[in-house]
């Protein structure tokens, strides 16, 4: 029986993502923030997520799955769509959002969301060239998402202690997903790895298109600045691809 060995680098990067999520979740309690400032970072994160999926993850999965990659990416997109539509409560960024009145479902949905992100990170370690890009995408995504999550609990009048406990439990799901997926996919082989990367790419695309960009589009006043931040996120990941091109 193979011993469950967690790569030290996976432990470090999972810890950094977890720490970034915790820091993002702590920000709403440090001062009052304007929604426009948060939208800039959300726009940048959406660009990073989309570029990571299309430029890095899909090409890598194509080398394994070939003609099945489109089906696998679509499956990831639809999987997360139906989970969010009927099971999960995803935190939004607006104070009038109805989700602010549903603390426990938001916690459950946010925890599952973090679990799937951890799975993407753990899977990327089996294709080392993906690791820095998936890691950057998760950092850029989790800081504003955790900000939104604790803002929901704050507006819903949860105590600081209870909010901190919910945030800690939810963010721990990131390393849990990373460690378990890294071990299991290492046992199951390249076909399972290809499907995991493709499903993760579909989830990244869904998060960018359905969760982040709609929040940005609500702000008509700053649409040009938001669009510039979105393009900047795309540009950064494209530039990294050109600098560290791999075959």
C-alpha positions as CSV (number, residue, x, y, z in Angstrom):
1,X,0.0,0.0,0.0
2,X,1.4,3.4,-1.1
3,X,2.0,5.9,1.7
4,X,0.1,9.2,1.4
5,X,3.0,11.7,0.8
6,X,2.1,15.3,0.3
7,X,4.7,17.3,-1.8
8,X,6.2,20.0,0.4
9,X,5.7,22.6,-2.4
10,X,2.0,21.7,-2.5
11,X,1.7,22.3,1.2
12,X,3.4,25.6,0.9
13,X,1.3,26.9,-2.0
14,X,-1.9,25.6,-0.4
15,X,-0.9,27.4,2.7
16,X,-0.3,30.7,0.8
17,X,-3.7,30.5,-0.9
18,X,-5.3,29.7,2.5
19,X,-3.5,32.7,4.1
20,X,-4.5,35.0,1.2
21,X,-8.1,33.9,1.6
22,X,-8.0,34.6,5.3
23,X,-6.4,38.0,4.8
24,X,-9.1,38.9,2.2
25,X,-11.8,37.8,4.6
26,X,-10.3,40.0,7.4
27,X,-10.3,43.1,5.3
28,X,-14.0,44.1,5.8
29,X,-13.4,44.3,9.5
30,X,-10.5,46.7,9.2
31,X,-12.2,49.5,7.5
32,X,-15.2,50.4,5.2
33,X,-14.4,49.7,1.5
34,X,-16.1,51.1,-1.5
35,X,-17.6,48.6,-3.9
36,X,-15.8,50.3,-6.8
37,X,-12.4,49.4,-5.3
38,X,-13.4,45.8,-4.9
39,X,-14.7,45.6,-8.5
40,X,-11.2,46.5,-9.8
41,X,-9.7,43.5,-8.2
42,X,-12.6,41.3,-9.2
43,X,-12.2,42.4,-12.9
44,X,-8.5,41.6,-12.7
45,X,-9.2,38.2,-11.2
46,X,-11.8,37.3,-13.9
47,X,-9.2,38.0,-16.5
48,X,-6.7,35.8,-14.8
49,X,-9.1,32.9,-14.4
50,X,-10.2,33.0,-18.0
51,X,-6.7,33.2,-19.4
52,X,-5.5,30.4,-17.1
53,X,-8.3,28.1,-18.3
54,X,-7.9,28.8,-22.0
55,X,-4.1,29.4,-22.4
56,X,-2.7,26.8,-19.9
57,X,-5.2,24.3,-18.7
58,X,-7.2,23.4,-21.9
59,X,-4.0,22.9,-24.0
60,X,-2.5,20.7,-21.4
61,X,-5.7,18.6,-21.0
62,X,-5.9,18.3,-24.8
63,X,-2.6,16.5,-24.9
64,X,-4.1,13.8,-22.7
65,X,-7.8,13.7,-23.8
66,X,-7.5,14.9,-27.4
67,X,-11.0,15.0,-28.9
68,X,-12.7,14.5,-25.5
69,X,-11.4,17.8,-24.0
70,X,-14.3,19.9,-25.2
71,X,-16.8,17.5,-23.6
72,X,-14.8,17.5,-20.4
73,X,-14.5,21.3,-20.1
74,X,-18.2,21.7,-20.9
75,X,-18.9,19.1,-18.2
76,X,-17.0,21.1,-15.6
77,X,-18.8,24.3,-16.6
78,X,-22.3,22.6,-16.4
79,X,-21.4,20.8,-13.2
80,X,-20.6,24.0,-11.4
81,X,-23.6,25.8,-13.0
82,X,-26.1,23.2,-11.7
83,X,-24.4,23.0,-8.3
84,X,-24.6,26.8,-7.9
85,X,-28.1,26.9,-9.3
86,X,-29.7,24.3,-7.1
87,X,-27.3,23.5,-4.2
88,X,-24.7,26.2,-3.5
89,X,-25.1,29.8,-2.4
90,X,-22.3,31.8,-4.0
91,X,-21.4,35.1,-2.3
92,X,-22.1,38.2,-4.3
93,X,-20.6,41.6,-4.0
94,X,-23.6,43.8,-3.5
95,X,-25.2,44.8,-0.1
96,X,-28.7,44.4,-1.4
97,X,-28.1,40.9,-2.6
98,X,-30.6,38.4,-1.2
99,X,-27.8,36.0,-0.2
100,X,-26.8,38.3,2.6
101,X,-29.8,36.9,4.5
102,X,-28.7,33.3,4.2
103,X,-25.6,32.7,6.3
104,X,-25.4,28.9,6.6
105,X,-26.2,28.1,3.0
106,X,-23.6,30.7,2.0
107,X,-21.1,29.0,4.2
108,X,-21.8,25.6,2.8
109,X,-21.6,26.8,-0.8
110,X,-18.4,28.8,-0.1
111,X,-16.8,25.7,1.5
112,X,-17.6,23.5,-1.5
113,X,-16.4,26.2,-3.8
114,X,-13.0,26.2,-2.0
115,X,-12.9,22.4,-2.1
116,X,-13.2,22.4,-5.9
117,X,-10.5,25.1,-6.2
118,X,-8.2,23.0,-4.0
119,X,-8.8,20.0,-6.3
120,X,-7.6,22.2,-9.2
121,X,-4.4,23.1,-7.4
122,X,-3.7,19.5,-6.4
123,X,-4.3,18.3,-10.0
124,X,-2.0,20.9,-11.4
125,X,1.0,19.5,-9.4
126,X,0.8,16.4,-11.7
127,X,1.5,18.7,-14.6
128,X,4.2,21.0,-13.1
129,X,4.1,23.6,-15.8
130,X,0.6,24.5,-14.7
131,X,1.4,25.1,-11.1
132,X,2.4,28.8,-11.1
133,X,-0.5,29.8,-13.3
134,X,-3.2,27.9,-11.4
135,X,-1.7,29.2,-8.1
136,X,-1.8,32.8,-9.3
137,X,-5.4,32.4,-10.6
138,X,-6.5,31.1,-7.2
139,X,-4.8,33.8,-5.2
140,X,-6.4,36.5,-7.4
141,X,-9.8,34.8,-7.1
142,X,-9.8,34.0,-3.4
143,X,-8.9,37.3,-1.9
144,X,-12.0,39.2,-3.3
145,X,-14.2,36.1,-2.8
146,X,-13.3,35.8,0.9
147,X,-13.8,39.6,1.2
148,X,-17.3,39.1,-0.2
149,X,-18.1,36.1,2.0
150,X,-17.2,37.8,5.3
151,X,-19.0,41.0,4.1
152,X,-22.1,38.9,3.8
153,X,-21.8,37.5,7.3
154,X,-21.0,41.0,8.6
155,X,-24.1,42.5,7.0
156,X,-26.1,39.6,8.3
157,X,-25.0,40.6,11.8
158,X,-22.9,37.5,12.6
159,X,-20.4,38.1,15.4
160,X,-16.7,38.5,14.6
161,X,-15.9,35.3,16.4
162,X,-18.5,33.3,14.4
163,X,-17.5,34.9,11.1
164,X,-13.9,34.0,11.8
165,X,-14.7,30.4,12.6
166,X,-16.8,30.0,9.4
167,X,-14.1,31.6,7.3
168,X,-11.4,29.4,8.8
169,X,-13.4,26.2,8.2
170,X,-14.3,27.2,4.6
171,X,-10.7,28.1,3.7
172,X,-9.3,24.9,5.1
173,X,-11.2,23.1,2.3
174,X,-8.6,24.5,-0.1
175,X,-5.7,22.4,1.2
176,X,-8.0,19.5,1.9
177,X,-9.1,19.4,-1.8
178,X,-5.5,19.9,-2.9
179,X,-4.0,17.1,-0.9
180,X,-6.8,14.5,-1.6
181,X,-6.9,15.2,-5.3
182,X,-3.1,15.1,-5.7
183,X,-3.0,11.7,-4.0
184,X,-6.0,10.2,-5.8
185,X,-5.1,11.4,-9.2
186,X,-1.6,10.1,-8.8
187,X,-3.2,6.6,-8.3
188,X,-5.8,6.8,-11.1
189,X,-3.5,7.7,-14.0
190,X,-3.3,10.2,-16.8
191,X,-6.9,9.9,-18.1
192,X,-8.3,10.9,-14.7
193,X,-5.8,13.7,-14.6
194,X,-6.9,15.0,-18.0
195,X,-10.5,15.0,-17.0
196,X,-9.6,16.7,-13.7
197,X,-7.7,19.5,-15.4
198,X,-10.5,19.9,-18.0
199,X,-13.3,20.0,-15.3
200,X,-11.2,22.5,-13.4
201,X,-10.9,24.7,-16.5
202,X,-14.6,24.6,-17.0
203,X,-15.2,25.6,-13.4
204,X,-12.7,28.5,-13.8
205,X,-14.5,29.7,-16.9
206,X,-17.8,29.5,-15.1
207,X,-16.5,31.5,-12.1
208,X,-15.1,34.2,-14.4
209,X,-18.2,34.5,-16.7
210,X,-21.1,33.8,-14.4
211,X,-19.8,34.9,-10.9
212,X,-17.3,37.7,-11.3
213,X,-18.0,39.6,-14.6
214,X,-21.7,40.1,-13.9
215,X,-20.8,41.9,-10.6
216,X,-18.4,44.1,-12.6
217,X,-21.0,44.9,-15.2
218,X,-23.4,46.3,-12.6
219,X,-21.1,49.3,-12.1
220,X,-21.8,51.4,-15.2
221,X,-19.9,54.4,-13.9
222,X,-16.5,52.6,-13.8
223,X,-17.0,50.3,-16.7
224,X,-13.9,51.5,-18.6
225,X,-11.7,51.1,-15.5
226,X,-13.2,47.7,-14.8
227,X,-12.7,46.6,-18.4
228,X,-9.1,47.8,-18.3
229,X,-8.5,45.7,-15.1
230,X,-10.0,42.7,-16.8
231,X,-7.8,43.2,-19.9
232,X,-4.8,43.6,-17.6
233,X,-5.6,40.2,-16.0
234,X,-5.7,38.6,-19.5
235,X,-2.5,40.4,-20.5
236,X,-0.5,39.4,-17.4
237,X,-1.3,35.7,-18.0
238,X,-0.7,36.0,-21.7
239,X,2.6,37.7,-21.0
240,X,3.7,35.0,-18.6
241,X,2.8,32.4,-21.3
242,X,5.1,34.1,-23.7
243,X,7.9,34.4,-21.2
244,X,7.7,30.8,-19.9
245,X,6.4,29.0,-22.9
246,X,6.6,25.2,-22.5
247,X,6.0,22.3,-24.8
